[in-house]
Amino acid sequence: MPEGPSIILMKENLQKLVGKKVIEAHGNAKIDHPILKGKILKEIRTFGKQTYLVFDDIAVRIHLLMFGSYSVDEQTKPDRQLRLALIFKGSGMYFYTCSVKLVDSEFLAAIDWEADVMSDEWNPKKAEKKLKSKPEMMVCDALMNQDIFSGVGNIIKNEVLFRIEVQPESLLGNMPAKKIKELIAEARNYSFDFLKWKREFTLKKHWLAHTKSVCPKCGEKLIKKQTGLGKRRSFYCEKDQKLY
């Protein structure tokens, strides 16, 4: 599943179509395609792993899920995978194997934009308050909770926990206040590092824990385990990461 930084890159690639009028809309998503024809794309907004194509009175929400993708200017995958195509004069945007929904302006207004770790509106104080209200939650689940850390996915989770030296099954209520603050800061810091490395096509070269077998600090074998309520893959060092 693409994480927040990858969605930022998608927004940047689609940005050239802002201000243009939709000439045609089609695809196999179960939405009212004709309603988009003739509308001008006003803005593209991202919220974590979601992208919003904003028009006057409605927006299209795109969520790439696990295997979704997109292309610009030309369709690169077969019609059976094409959920939505928006055609503009001289160009187009195409979304494949993803979730496509129409939402209204009230829906957009209700989004907690301050929960997006890569947004200028990111509010670490609010994140801290949410974390403190869930003392029995594992930190691995907290990082993947999109209401707290919108945009954080499994790669970011593993790398952040390695950076702050905390095991994924640690309970929030047992973690010192200093570690909670480190968690919040590194969730944002690593997301921007992720974005930088993704632009450079060097992301995997910088992984310290995710998919690795040996700890780069002590040389001990890393633990690979499905953790938390979501049973997502975690990679961690029992020696260099503390269980709280």
MDAnalysis code that builds the backbone (N, CA, C; Angstrom):
import MDAnalysis as mda
import numpy as np

u = mda.Universe.empty(732, n_residues=244, atom_resindex=np.repeat(np.arange(244), 3), trajectory=True)
u.add_TopologyAttr("name", ["N", "CA", "C"] * 244)
u.add_TopologyAttr("resid", np.arange(1, 245))
u.add_TopologyAttr("resname", ["MET", "PRO", "GLU", "GLY", "PRO", "SER", "ILE", "ILE", "LEU", "MET", "LYS", "GLU", "ASN", "LEU", "GLN", "LYS", "LEU", "VAL", "GLY", "LYS", "LYS", "VAL", "ILE", "GLU", "ALA", "HIS", "GLY", "ASN", "ALA", "LYS", "ILE", "ASP", "HIS", "PRO", "ILE", "LEU", "LYS", "GLY", "LYS", "ILE", "LEU", "LYS", "GLU", "ILE", "ARG", "THR", "PHE", "GLY", "LYS", "GLN", "THR", "TYR", "LEU", "VAL", "PHE", "ASP", "ASP", "ILE", "ALA", "VAL", "ARG", "ILE", "HIS", "LEU", "LEU", "MET", "PHE", "GLY", "SER", "TYR", "SER", "VAL", "ASP", "GLU", "GLN", "THR", "LYS", "PRO", "ASP", "ARG", "GLN", "LEU", "ARG", "LEU", "ALA", "LEU", "ILE", "PHE", "LYS", "GLY", "SER", "GLY", "MET", "TYR", "PHE", "TYR", "THR", "CYS", "SER", "VAL", "LYS", "LEU", "VAL", "ASP", "SER", "GLU", "PHE", "LEU", "ALA", "ALA", "ILE", "ASP", "TRP", "GLU", "ALA", "ASP", "VAL", "MET", "SER", "ASP", "GLU", "TRP", "ASN", "PRO", "LYS", "LYS", "ALA", "GLU", "LYS", "LYS", "LEU", "LYS", "SER", "LYS", "PRO", "GLU", "MET", "MET", "VAL", "CYS", "ASP", "ALA", "LEU", "MET", "ASN", "GLN", "ASP", "ILE", "PHE", "SER", "GLY", "VAL", "GLY", "ASN", "ILE", "ILE", "LYS", "ASN", "GLU", "VAL", "LEU", "PHE", "ARG", "ILE", "GLU", "VAL", "GLN", "PRO", "GLU", "SER", "LEU", "LEU", "GLY", "ASN", "MET", "PRO", "ALA", "LYS", "LYS", "ILE", "LYS", "GLU", "LEU", "ILE", "ALA", "GLU", "ALA", "ARG", "ASN", "TYR", "SER", "PHE", "ASP", "PHE", "LEU", "LYS", "TRP", "LYS", "ARG", "GLU", "PHE", "THR", "LEU", "LYS", "LYS", "HIS", "TRP", "LEU", "ALA", "HIS", "THR", "LYS", "SER", "VAL", "CYS", "PRO", "LYS", "CYS", "GLY", "GLU", "LYS", "LEU", "ILE", "LYS", "LYS", "GLN", "THR", "GLY", "LEU", "GLY", "LYS", "ARG", "ARG", "SER", "PHE", "TYR", "CYS", "GLU", "LYS", "ASP", "GLN", "LYS", "LEU", "TYR"])
u.atoms.positions = np.array([
    [0.841, -1.197, 0.000],
    [0.000, 0.000, 0.000],
    [0.881, 1.254, 0.000],
    [0.699, 2.151, -0.966],
    [1.498, 3.389, -0.974],
    [1.295, 4.181, 0.317],
    [2.387, 4.708, 0.848],
    [2.319, 5.512, 2.074],
    [2.277, 6.994, 1.708],
    [2.079, 7.824, 2.714],
    [1.892, 9.256, 2.490],
    [2.864, 9.909, 1.522],
    [4.173, 9.654, 1.652],
    [5.132, 10.295, 0.737],
    [4.888, 9.954, -0.732],
    [4.500, 8.718, -1.008],
    [4.223, 8.319, -2.397],
    [2.995, 9.033, -2.937],
    [2.049, 9.305, -2.059],
    [0.839, 10.029, -2.468],
    [1.177, 11.493, -2.760],
    [2.104, 12.058, -2.017],
    [2.575, 13.417, -2.298],
    [3.189, 13.473, -3.698],
    [3.979, 12.459, -4.045],
    [4.586, 12.410, -5.377],
    [3.520, 12.287, -6.460],
    [2.477, 11.516, -6.189],
    [1.395, 11.397, -7.154],
    [0.726, 12.752, -7.369],
    [0.491, 13.462, -6.295],
    [-0.103, 14.797, -6.403],
    [0.756, 15.701, -7.276],
    [2.058, 15.659, -7.062],
    [2.969, 16.503, -7.846],
    [2.906, 16.153, -9.331],
    [2.773, 14.865, -9.642],
    [2.705, 14.444, -11.034],
    [1.394, 14.824, -11.707],
    [0.328, 14.951, -10.913],
    [-0.985, 15.301, -11.449],
    [-1.217, 16.815, -11.485],
    [-0.355, 17.556, -10.811],
    [-0.580, 18.985, -10.584],
    [-0.750, 19.789, -11.870],
    [-0.126, 19.357, -12.941],
    [-0.196, 20.117, -14.195],
    [-1.608, 20.183, -14.771],
    [-2.510, 19.332, -14.271],
    [-3.877, 19.299, -14.786],
    [-4.843, 20.174, -13.982],
    [-4.354, 20.757, -12.899],
    [-5.191, 21.681, -12.115],
    [-5.498, 22.905, -12.964],
    [-6.757, 23.316, -12.948],
    [-7.200, 24.465, -13.744],
    [-7.774, 24.078, -15.095],
    [-7.679, 22.799, -15.437],
    [-8.186, 22.344, -16.730],
    [-9.584, 21.739, -16.602],
    [-10.305, 21.725, -17.727],
    [-11.680, 21.220, -17.752],
    [-11.717, 19.759, -18.168],
    [-12.560, 18.986, -17.484],
    [-12.751, 17.580, -17.825],
    [-13.594, 17.484, -19.098],
    [-13.023, 16.843, -20.111],
    [-13.730, 16.640, -21.382],
    [-14.520, 15.335, -21.352],
    [-13.967, 14.349, -20.670],
    [-14.604, 13.033, -20.603],
    [-14.190, 12.333, -19.324],
    [-15.099, 11.539, -18.766],
    [-14.811, 10.723, -17.580],
    [-15.394, 9.333, -17.794],
    [-14.574, 8.326, -17.589],
    [-15.078, 6.964, -17.725],
    [-14.242, 6.021, -16.866],
    [-14.641, 4.760, -16.819],
    [-13.971, 3.755, -15.999],
    [-15.009, 2.852, -15.360],
    [-14.561, 1.818, -14.641],
    [-15.520, 0.883, -14.061],
    [-15.826, 1.130, -12.583],
    [-15.371, 2.247, -12.040],
    [-15.776, 2.619, -10.678],
    [-17.271, 2.916, -10.671],
    [-17.927, 2.527, -9.585],
    [-19.372, 2.709, -9.504],
    [-19.703, 4.116, -9.011],
    [-19.461, 5.082, -9.872],
    [-19.784, 6.476, -9.581],
    [-20.526, 7.063, -10.779],
    [-21.054, 8.252, -10.607],
    [-21.755, 8.953, -11.690],
    [-20.720, 9.698, -12.536],
    [-20.143, 9.007, -13.508],
    [-19.089, 9.605, -14.326],
    [-19.525, 10.877, -15.066],
    [-20.732, 10.899, -15.664],
    [-21.129, 12.088, -16.435],
    [-21.146, 13.379, -15.630],
    [-21.308, 13.268, -14.288],
    [-21.377, 14.477, -13.465],
    [-20.057, 15.249, -13.478],
    [-18.959, 14.565, -13.829],
    [-17.645, 15.200, -13.833],
    [-17.344, 15.932, -15.140],
    [-18.064, 15.589, -16.198],
    [-17.800, 16.197, -17.500],
    [-18.102, 17.693, -17.474],
    [-17.176, 18.487, -17.966],
    [-17.335, 19.937, -18.013],
    [-16.861, 20.660, -16.766],
    [-16.513, 19.912, -15.726],
    [-16.050, 20.538, -14.488],
    [-14.555, 20.857, -14.560],
    [-14.172, 21.907, -13.862],
    [-12.768, 22.326, -13.826],
    [-12.127, 21.824, -12.540],
    [-10.970, 21.192, -12.695],
    [-10.235, 20.699, -11.533],
    [-9.615, 21.896, -10.800],
    [-10.136, 22.187, -9.625],
    [-9.715, 23.375, -8.877],
    [-8.446, 23.148, -8.055],
    [-8.322, 21.943, -7.515],
    [-7.245, 21.707, -6.543],
    [-7.060, 20.209, -6.350],
    [-5.867, 19.817, -5.985],
    [-5.602, 18.440, -5.564],
    [-5.112, 18.489, -4.131],
    [-5.808, 17.776, -3.249],
    [-5.417, 17.735, -1.844],
    [-5.108, 16.303, -1.451],
    [-4.188, 16.132, -0.552],
    [-3.892, 14.803, -0.044],
    [-4.135, 14.770, 1.459],
    [-4.584, 13.613, 1.912],
    [-4.748, 13.380, 3.350],
    [-4.242, 11.978, 3.624],
    [-2.997, 11.898, 4.081],
    [-2.408, 10.604, 4.325],
    [-2.286, 9.801, 3.048],
    [-3.001, 8.697, 2.975],
    [-2.950, 7.803, 1.822],
    [-4.062, 8.087, 0.813],
    [-4.809, 9.151, 1.038],
    [-5.929, 9.486, 0.168],
    [-5.635, 10.749, -0.644],
    [-6.191, 10.782, -1.850],
    [-6.047, 11.937, -2.729],
    [-7.434, 12.451, -3.076],
    [-7.589, 13.759, -3.023],
    [-8.871, 14.383, -3.355],
    [-8.701, 15.300, -4.560],
    [-9.431, 14.979, -5.620],
    [-9.489, 15.837, -6.799],
    [-10.692, 16.755, -6.598],
    [-10.431, 18.021, -6.338],
    [-11.474, 18.939, -5.893],
    [-12.020, 19.766, -7.059],
    [-13.330, 19.696, -7.236],
    [-14.030, 20.512, -8.220],
    [-14.886, 21.526, -7.464],
    [-15.781, 22.228, -8.134],
    [-16.568, 23.282, -7.484],
    [-17.357, 22.778, -6.285],
    [-18.215, 21.781, -6.518],
    [-19.145, 21.351, -5.483],
    [-18.935, 19.912, -5.030],
    [-18.061, 19.190, -5.716],
    [-17.779, 17.815, -5.340],
    [-16.274, 17.545, -5.448],
    [-15.877, 16.401, -4.936],
    [-14.481, 15.970, -5.061],
    [-14.470, 14.472, -5.320],
    [-13.447, 14.026, -5.982],
    [-13.238, 12.596, -6.195],
    [-12.172, 12.134, -5.216],
    [-12.527, 11.147, -4.400],
    [-11.549, 10.594, -3.464],
    [-10.918, 9.352, -4.087],
    [-9.599, 9.355, -4.179],
    [-8.847, 8.224, -4.704],
    [-8.050, 7.592, -3.569],
    [-8.233, 6.296, -3.367],
    [-7.420, 5.557, -2.398],
    [-6.834, 4.363, -3.144],
    [-5.503, 4.309, -3.235],
    [-4.847, 3.279, -4.027],
    [-4.871, 1.891, -3.381],
    [-5.292, 1.807, -2.117],
    [-5.381, 0.522, -1.428],
    [-4.045, -0.223, -1.511],
    [-4.089, -1.557, -1.656],
    [-2.851, -2.341, -1.656],
    [-2.138, -2.345, -3.002],
    [-2.909, -2.409, -4.088],
    [-2.289, -2.634, -5.394],
    [-2.655, -1.569, -6.433],
    [-3.173, -0.436, -5.986],
    [-3.566, 0.605, -6.916],
    [-2.383, 1.318, -7.546],
    [-2.652, 1.959, -8.689],
    [-1.627, 2.730, -9.379],
    [-2.296, 3.792, -10.237],
    [-1.486, 4.580, -10.917],
    [-2.015, 5.656, -11.748],
    [-1.062, 5.928, -12.895],
    [-1.535, 6.646, -13.872],
    [-0.661, 7.124, -14.942],
    [-1.163, 8.482, -15.400],
    [-0.281, 9.230, -16.037],
    [-0.613, 10.569, -16.532],
    [-0.362, 10.590, -18.039],
    [-1.240, 11.253, -18.755],
    [-1.144, 11.462, -20.205],
    [-1.644, 10.288, -21.041],
    [-1.405, 9.053, -20.601],
    [-1.886, 7.925, -21.389],
    [-2.269, 6.755, -20.494],
    [-3.229, 5.957, -20.967],
    [-3.638, 4.763, -20.244],
    [-2.592, 3.676, -20.457],
    [-2.089, 3.129, -19.369],
    [-1.019, 2.145, -19.447],
    [-1.439, 0.749, -19.024],
    [-2.676, 0.603, -18.557],
    [-3.162, -0.716, -18.127],
    [-4.511, -1.003, -18.782],
    [-4.925, -2.270, -18.823],
    [-6.167, -2.637, -19.525],
    [-7.418, -2.078, -18.876],
    [-8.483, -2.008, -19.677],
    [-9.747, -1.440, -19.218],
    [-10.288, -2.121, -17.971],
    [-10.044, -3.416, -17.832],
    [-10.596, -4.129, -16.673],
    [-10.013, -3.619, -15.356],
    [-8.836, -2.999, -15.411],
    [-8.213, -2.443, -14.210],
    [-8.487, -0.951, -14.046],
    [-9.060, -0.341, -15.064],
    [-9.250, 1.116, -15.056],
    [-10.491, 1.497, -14.254],
    [-10.260, 2.084, -13.087],
    [-11.379, 2.523, -12.247],
    [-11.899, 3.890, -12.691],
    [-10.970, 4.779, -13.055],
    [-11.393, 6.123, -13.464],
    [-10.370, 6.730, -14.408],
    [-10.887, 7.301, -15.486],
    [-10.066, 8.099, -16.390],
    [-10.706, 9.471, -16.510],
    [-9.932, 10.508, -16.268],
    [-10.382, 11.875, -16.477],
    [-9.571, 12.441, -17.634],
    [-10.271, 12.789, -18.707],
    [-9.613, 13.267, -19.911],
    [-9.740, 14.789, -20.000],
    [-8.597, 15.437, -20.190],
    [-8.531, 16.882, -20.355],
    [-7.972, 17.161, -21.749],
    [-8.020, 18.384, -22.175],
    [-7.468, 18.723, -23.489],
    [-5.967, 18.460, -23.499],
    [-5.546, 17.534, -24.356],
    [-4.132, 17.236, -24.507],
    [-3.532, 16.343, -23.448],
    [-4.343, 15.863, -22.488],
    [-3.787, 15.034, -21.421],
    [-4.896, 14.290, -20.690],
    [-4.505, 13.554, -19.655],
    [-5.479, 12.823, -18.859],
    [-4.827, 12.203, -17.648],
    [-5.655, 11.759, -16.705],
    [-5.166, 11.028, -15.535],
    [-5.966, 9.741, -15.425],
    [-5.261, 8.648, -15.073],
    [-5.855, 7.317, -15.085],
    [-5.533, 6.612, -13.773],
    [-6.553, 6.005, -13.163],
    [-6.389, 5.333, -11.878],
    [-6.828, 3.888, -11.996],
    [-5.987, 2.977, -11.484],
    [-6.211, 1.551, -11.668],
    [-6.308, 0.810, -10.324],
    [-7.174, -0.180, -10.273],
    [-7.279, -1.107, -9.136],
    [-7.277, -0.363, -7.798],
    [-8.135, 0.611, -7.696],
    [-8.171, 1.449, -6.497],
    [-9.622, 1.754, -6.120],
    [-9.785, 2.428, -5.008],
    [-11.111, 2.872, -4.561],
    [-11.370, 4.287, -5.076],
    [-12.533, 4.483, -5.712],
    [-12.920, 5.793, -6.237],
    [-14.304, 6.142, -5.693],
    [-14.414, 7.284, -5.043],
    [-15.703, 7.718, -4.497],
    [-15.889, 9.211, -4.727],
    [-17.140, 9.613, -4.877],
    [-17.477, 11.034, -4.946],
    [-17.873, 11.505, -3.557],
    [-17.329, 12.631, -3.130],
    [-17.666, 13.207, -1.830],
    [-18.008, 14.681, -2.023],
    [-18.736, 15.232, -1.053],
    [-19.124, 16.636, -1.168],
    [-18.226, 17.533, -0.321],
    [-18.487, 18.823, -0.375],
    [-17.649, 19.795, 0.341],
    [-17.761, 19.626, 1.853],
    [-18.914, 19.158, 2.328],
    [-19.083, 18.934, 3.766],
    [-18.165, 17.809, 4.245],
    [-18.014, 16.799, 3.417],
    [-17.113, 15.689, 3.750],
    [-15.680, 16.205, 3.889],
    [-15.250, 17.028, 2.942],
    [-13.904, 17.585, 2.991],
    [-13.699, 18.445, 4.232],
    [-14.723, 19.215, 4.570],
    [-14.620, 20.116, 5.722],
    [-14.501, 19.346, 7.036],
    [-15.013, 18.110, 7.061],
    [-15.018, 17.323, 8.290],
    [-13.712, 16.563, 8.519],
    [-12.831, 16.552, 7.523],
    [-11.557, 15.829, 7.660],
    [-10.638, 16.541, 8.658],
    [-10.000, 15.767, 9.510],
    [-9.048, 16.334, 10.474],
    [-7.684, 16.466, 9.787],
    [-7.510, 17.537, 9.033],
    [-6.290, 17.745, 8.273],
    [-5.060, 17.827, 9.171],
    [-5.248, 18.137, 10.436],
    [-4.125, 18.250, 11.373],
    [-3.521, 16.892, 11.722],
    [-4.172, 15.796, 11.296],
    [-3.656, 14.458, 11.586],
    [-2.704, 13.957, 10.514],
    [-2.560, 14.702, 9.420],
    [-1.682, 14.293, 8.322],
    [-0.241, 14.646, 8.664],
    [0.614, 13.623, 8.805],
    [1.983, 13.860, 9.282],
    [2.827, 14.689, 8.323],
    [2.405, 14.805, 7.052],
    [3.184, 15.564, 6.079],
    [2.559, 16.910, 5.731],
    [1.468, 17.221, 6.385],
    [0.762, 18.466, 6.096],
    [1.363, 19.639, 6.852],
    [1.235, 20.821, 6.276],
    [1.631, 22.044, 6.992],
    [0.741, 22.258, 8.209],
    [-0.426, 21.618, 8.204],
    [-1.376, 21.748, 9.309],
    [-1.157, 20.709, 10.404],
    [-0.168, 19.824, 10.239],
    [0.115, 18.774, 11.219],
    [0.199, 19.346, 12.623],
    [-0.495, 18.692, 13.558],
    [-0.571, 19.185, 14.930],
    [-0.029, 18.122, 15.889],
    [1.241, 18.202, 16.268],
    [1.825, 17.188, 17.154],
    [1.178, 17.148, 18.537],
    [0.697, 18.286, 19.009],
    [0.032, 18.331, 20.321],
    [-1.243, 17.490, 20.303],
    [-1.981, 17.583, 19.213],
    [-3.209, 16.794, 19.092],
    [-2.881, 15.306, 19.017],
    [-1.805, 14.969, 18.289],
    [-1.378, 13.569, 18.205],
    [-1.008, 13.037, 19.589],
    [-0.307, 13.856, 20.353],
    [0.092, 13.445, 21.702],
    [-1.128, 13.191, 22.584],
    [-2.117, 14.042, 22.475],
    [-3.353, 13.886, 23.251],
    [-4.062, 12.586, 22.881],
    [-4.111, 12.275, 21.595],
    [-4.751, 11.040, 21.141],
    [-4.003, 9.819, 21.663],
    [-2.681, 9.876, 21.629],
    [-1.885, 8.750, 22.108],
    [-2.082, 8.517, 23.604],
    [-2.131, 9.588, 24.363],
    [-2.297, 9.471, 25.809],
    [-3.661, 8.918, 26.190],
    [-4.625, 9.051, 25.283],
    [-5.978, 8.552, 25.566],
    [-6.105, 7.053, 25.293],
    [-5.028, 6.431, 24.791],
    [-5.074, 5.009, 24.434],
    [-3.906, 4.249, 25.077],
    [-3.852, 4.206, 26.407],
    [-2.696, 3.596, 27.092],
    [-2.527, 2.102, 26.821],
    [-3.605, 1.387, 26.474],
    [-3.525, -0.055, 26.242],
    [-3.182, -0.406, 24.794],
    [-3.038, 0.597, 23.944],
    [-2.753, 0.342, 22.535],
    [-1.262, 0.082, 22.325],
    [-0.952, -0.910, 21.474],
    [0.439, -1.146, 21.104],
    [0.925, -0.012, 20.216],
    [2.196, 0.325, 20.351],
    [2.738, 1.442, 19.576],
    [2.711, 1.135, 18.077],
    [2.822, -0.142, 17.699],
    [2.748, -0.483, 16.267],
    [1.370, -0.173, 15.702],
    [0.319, -0.407, 16.497],
    [-1.039, -0.079, 16.056],
    [-1.253, 1.431, 16.033],
    [-0.666, 2.120, 16.998],
    [-0.813, 3.577, 17.065],
    [-0.244, 4.246, 15.822],
    [0.955, 3.804, 15.420],
    [1.589, 4.404, 14.240],
    [0.790, 4.151, 12.973],
    [0.100, 3.020, 12.901],
    [-0.673, 2.677, 11.714],
    [-2.101, 3.226, 11.765],
    [-2.454, 3.848, 12.891],
    [-3.793, 4.406, 13.049],
    [-3.886, 5.718, 12.265],
    [-4.700, 5.717, 11.211],
    [-4.762, 6.871, 10.314],
    [-5.465, 8.076, 10.935],
    [-6.160, 7.874, 12.063],
    [-6.760, 9.004, 12.778],
    [-5.709, 9.752, 13.600],
    [-4.581, 9.091, 13.861],
    [-3.512, 9.714, 14.648],
    [-2.354, 10.131, 13.748],
    [-1.911, 9.193, 12.899],
    [-0.771, 9.430, 12.006],
    [-1.194, 9.149, 10.557],
    [-1.987, 10.030, 10.010],
    [-2.460, 9.812, 8.645],
    [-1.290, 9.860, 7.660],
    [-1.148, 8.784, 6.885],
    [-0.057, 8.701, 5.915],
    [1.023, 7.717, 6.285],
    [1.078, 7.331, 7.563],
    [2.093, 6.375, 8.008],
    [1.665, 4.962, 7.621],
    [2.586, 4.226, 7.010],
    [2.354, 2.838, 6.649],
    [3.380, 1.939, 7.301],
    [3.451, 0.702, 6.846],
    [4.267, -0.295, 7.530],
    [5.768, -0.018, 7.442],
    [6.218, 0.518, 6.321],
    [7.645, 0.841, 6.204],
    [8.021, 1.916, 7.219],
    [7.245, 2.986, 7.218],
    [7.522, 4.088, 8.143],
    [7.447, 3.596, 9.585],
    [6.450, 2.766, 9.870],
    [6.307, 2.219, 11.225],
    [7.586, 1.533, 11.677],
    [8.074, 0.607, 10.873],
    [9.262, -0.164, 11.262],
    [10.497, 0.709, 11.413],
    [10.667, 1.653, 10.510],
    [11.860, 2.495, 10.549],
    [11.810, 3.497, 11.703],
    [10.636, 4.033, 11.979],
    [10.491, 4.971, 13.103],
    [10.791, 4.262, 14.423],
    [10.233, 3.073, 14.611],
    [10.455, 2.350, 15.869],
    [11.915, 1.953, 16.036],
    [12.595, 1.667, 14.928],
    [14.033, 1.373, 15.030],
    [14.795, 2.639, 15.405],
    [14.418, 3.757, 14.825],
    [15.087, 5.024, 15.129],
    [14.966, 5.391, 16.600],
    [13.779, 5.199, 17.170],
    [13.572, 5.628, 18.557],
    [13.828, 4.500, 19.559],
    [14.246, 3.323, 19.047],
    [14.658, 2.184, 19.872],
    [13.528, 1.656, 20.758],
    [12.379, 1.444, 20.126],
    [11.203, 0.927, 20.828],
    [10.671, -0.290, 20.082],
    [10.365, -1.362, 20.821],
    [9.788, -2.550, 20.209],
    [8.319, -2.309, 19.849],
    [7.838, -2.906, 18.756],
    [6.487, -2.619, 18.257],
    [5.344, -3.004, 19.190],
    [5.558, -4.007, 20.057],
    [4.475, -4.433, 20.943],
    [4.457, -3.676, 22.272],
    [5.256, -2.633, 22.385],
    [5.221, -1.779, 23.578],
    [3.861, -1.108, 23.707],
    [3.384, -0.975, 24.929],
    [2.108, -0.303, 25.173],
    [2.344, 1.189, 25.379],
    [1.488, 1.985, 24.786],
    [1.644, 3.435, 24.888],
    [1.685, 3.905, 26.332],
    [0.860, 3.305, 27.171],
    [0.786, 3.724, 28.572],
    [2.048, 3.434, 29.355],
    [2.889, 2.529, 28.850],
    [4.144, 2.195, 29.532],
    [5.332, 3.000, 29.021],
    [5.130, 3.715, 27.934],
    [6.243, 4.466, 27.340],
    [6.424, 5.803, 28.041],
    [7.672, 6.193, 28.339],
    [7.923, 7.506, 28.959],
    [7.442, 8.637, 28.047],
    [7.110, 9.754, 28.654],
    [6.629, 10.914, 27.894],
    [7.649, 11.335, 26.835],
    [8.924, 11.197, 27.167],
    [9.980, 11.571, 26.221],
    [9.929, 10.697, 24.975],
    [9.650, 9.396, 25.152],
    [9.577, 8.489, 24.014],
    [8.345, 8.767, 23.152],
    [7.264, 9.160, 23.784],
    [6.059, 9.521, 23.031],
    [6.347, 10.718, 22.133],
    [7.054, 11.693, 22.673],
    [7.413, 12.877, 21.882],
    [8.363, 12.503, 20.738],
    [9.298, 11.602, 21.018],
    [10.208, 11.129, 19.971],
    [9.419, 10.419, 18.871],
    [8.457, 9.609, 19.274],
    [7.613, 8.886, 18.324],
    [6.908, 9.850, 17.374],
    [6.325, 10.880, 17.941],
    [5.588, 11.868, 17.152],
    [6.527, 12.615, 16.207],
    [7.663, 13.031, 16.719],
    [8.622, 13.788, 15.900],
    [9.175, 12.938, 14.761],
    [9.531, 11.685, 15.056],
    [10.153, 10.833, 14.047],
    [9.153, 10.347, 12.999],
    [7.882, 10.241, 13.369],
    [6.863, 9.869, 12.372],
    [6.854, 10.897, 11.246],
    [6.985, 12.156, 11.606],
    [7.027, 13.222, 10.597],
    [8.403, 13.295, 9.923],
    [9.452, 13.236, 10.727],
    [10.806, 13.331, 10.167],
    [11.068, 12.238, 9.141],
    [10.728, 10.999, 9.511],
    [11.011, 9.904, 8.594],
    [10.150, 9.989, 7.333],
    [8.940, 10.484, 7.469],
    [8.071, 10.627, 6.294],
    [8.703, 11.552, 5.261],
    [9.334, 12.617, 5.709],
    [9.993, 13.533, 4.770],
    [11.312, 12.958, 4.254],
    [11.998, 12.156, 5.082],
    [13.174, 11.439, 4.577],
    [12.750, 10.453, 3.493],
    [11.658, 9.747, 3.739],
    [11.082, 8.803, 2.787],
    [10.831, 9.507, 1.450],
    [10.207, 10.674, 1.517],
    [9.896, 11.438, 0.310],
    [11.182, 11.820, -0.441],
    [12.172, 12.285, 0.278],
    [13.456, 12.672, -0.325],
    [14.100, 11.478, -1.029],
    [14.165, 10.356, -0.322],
    [14.802, 9.164, -0.894],
    [13.987, 8.583, -2.043],
    [12.666, 8.713, -1.957],
    [11.811, 8.220, -3.041],
    [12.074, 9.022, -4.318],
    [12.251, 10.316, -4.173],
    [12.570, 11.167, -5.327],
    [13.920, 10.786, -5.934],
    [14.835, 10.361, -5.077],
    [16.181, 9.993, -5.528],
    [16.271, 8.535, -5.983],
    [15.155, 7.795, -5.837],
    [15.119, 6.361, -6.153],
    [16.114, 5.569, -5.307],
    [16.279, 5.995, -4.040],
    [17.228, 5.325, -3.147],
    [16.576, 4.847, -1.853],
    [15.247, 4.809, -1.804],
    [14.550, 4.526, -0.550],
    [15.029, 3.230, 0.098],
    [15.039, 2.118, -0.633],
    [15.374, 0.821, -0.048],
    [16.807, 0.783, 0.486],
    [17.685, 1.569, -0.111],
    [19.075, 1.598, 0.341],
    [19.199, 2.150, 1.758],
    [18.191, 2.917, 2.172],
    [18.248, 3.568, 3.479],
    [17.498, 2.797, 4.564],
    [16.847, 1.700, 4.222],
    [16.133, 0.931, 5.231],
    [17.118, 0.328, 6.224],
    [16.827, 0.510, 7.500],
    [17.663, -0.046, 8.558],
    [17.047, -1.314, 9.148],
    [15.721, -1.374, 9.189],
    [15.039, -2.519, 9.804],
    [14.053, -3.207, 8.854],
    [13.305, -2.443, 8.109],
    [12.238, -3.006, 7.284],
    [12.792, -4.021, 6.279],
    [12.301, -5.244, 6.364],
    [12.680, -6.409, 5.534],
    [14.111, -6.889, 5.776],
    [14.808, -6.302, 6.743],
    [16.185, -6.698, 7.004],
    [16.238, -7.911, 7.944],
    [17.348, -8.606, 7.946],
    [17.506, -9.794, 8.791],
    [18.513, -9.595, 9.916],
    [19.395, -8.601, 9.765],
    [20.437, -8.363, 10.767],
    [20.398, -6.911, 11.229],
    [20.534, -6.703, 12.522],
    [20.524, -5.350, 13.081],
    [21.788, -4.604, 12.661],
    [21.658, -3.410, 12.081],
    [22.845, -2.655, 11.655],
    [23.620, -2.057, 12.825],
    [23.039, -2.079, 14.018],
    [23.730, -1.531, 15.189],
    [24.576, -2.578, 15.902],
    [23.976, -3.738, 16.197],
    [24.666, -4.730, 17.018],
    [25.029, -6.008, 16.269],
    [24.455, -6.183, 15.084],
    [24.760, -7.374, 14.309],
    [23.930, -8.591, 14.665],
    [23.060, -8.458, 15.660],
    [22.194, -9.584, 16.046],
    [21.081, -9.769, 15.014],
    [20.500, -10.958, 15.007],
    [19.410, -11.261, 14.085],
    [18.161, -10.470, 14.461],
    [17.540, -9.832, 13.487],
    [16.303, -9.098, 13.742],
    [15.130, -10.070, 13.869],
    [14.177, -9.702, 14.698],
    [12.939, -10.458, 14.837],
    [11.991, -10.050, 13.718],
    [11.412, -11.034, 13.053],
    [10.363, -10.785, 12.065],
    [9.079, -11.382, 12.616],
    [8.064, -10.545, 12.809],
    [6.862, -11.012, 13.497],
    [5.657, -10.183, 13.075],
    [4.505, -10.818, 12.991],
    [3.262, -10.083, 12.754],
    [2.785, -9.540, 14.093],
    [2.649, -8.233, 14.182],
    [2.325, -7.619, 15.468],
    [1.061, -6.779, 15.385],
    [0.478, -6.539, 16.572],
    [-0.671, -5.648, 16.672],
    [-1.972, -6.258, 16.176],
    [-3.019, -5.481, 16.288],
    [-4.333, -5.943, 15.857],
    [-4.382, -6.195, 14.354],
    [-3.609, -5.430, 13.608],
    [-3.606, -5.570, 12.162],
    [-2.723, -6.705, 11.663],
    [-1.934, -7.313, 12.575],
    [-1.034, -8.412, 12.215],
    [-0.125, -8.043, 11.037],
    [0.415, -6.846, 11.062],
    [1.324, -6.403, 10.007],
    [2.755, -6.798, 10.352],
    [3.574, -6.953, 9.321],
    [4.955, -7.391, 9.534],
    [5.784, -6.345, 10.283],
    [6.435, -6.801, 11.320],
    [7.367, -5.941, 12.051],
    [8.752, -6.566, 12.019],
    [9.759, -5.712, 11.914],
    [11.155, -6.115, 11.961],
    [11.811, -5.287, 13.050],
    [12.378, -5.960, 14.062],
    [12.945, -5.192, 15.165],
    [14.041, -5.984, 15.874],
    [14.853, -5.260, 16.642],
    [15.963, -5.844, 17.381],
    [15.605, -5.887, 18.867],
    [15.646, -7.084, 19.447],
    [15.321, -7.205, 20.869],
    [16.379, -6.557, 21.755],
    [17.595, -6.418, 21.239],
    [18.682, -5.827, 22.032],
    [18.654, -4.303, 21.982],
    [18.472, -3.737, 20.805],
    [18.561, -2.286, 20.635],
    [17.216, -1.564, 20.691],
    [16.143, -2.326, 20.725],
    [14.809, -1.719, 20.862],
    [14.169, -2.261, 22.136],
    [13.715, -1.358, 22.981],
    [13.191, -1.717, 24.287],
    [11.700, -2.013, 24.245],
    [11.288, -3.009, 25.005],
    [9.875, -3.334, 25.166],
    [9.356, -2.647, 26.419],
    [8.402, -1.771, 26.246],
    [7.804, -1.049, 27.390],
    [6.469, -1.678, 27.771],
])
